Amino acid sequence: MEMATAAGDPKAAELVAAECVTLAETKDHMNWELIGEVAKSEKGDAAKALKAAHEEVEDEEDEHLYHTTGWCRELWIDSLGMPSVLPPPEEEKHVKTAIGAAKAKNARSGMI
């Protein structure tokens, strides 16, 4: 981001930021999925704590992933000179599930 900003290209810096956030959210989402799997397979207090933590943040983690992916996609589409939807459909439709994200992505053409 600093290199893109220093080069005087704020749109490139924005794309780099979107890529970084999307990558971080993807990894974070996978980690929470793994915590959920461990919670299912273990017993005892540790498993209960993991399950409680997983249940508390699972919906938020899904939402973060779908929204950041939508932002990144639309910023790239915009940078390629094509019509984009900003804010992205995932944001506008308050997507919280994979099915919702797919529907929002499919609806984007009608939002341009």
WOCORFEN-V481010 format. One record per helix or strand of 2 or more residues. SS is the DSSP state (A for helix, B for strand). FROM is the first residue (numbers start at 0). LEN is the number of residues. Records with the same first field share a line. If there is no record, write none. Layout:
SS=FROM-LEN  FROM-LEN
//
This chain:
A=1-5  9-32  43-36  88-4  97-14
//
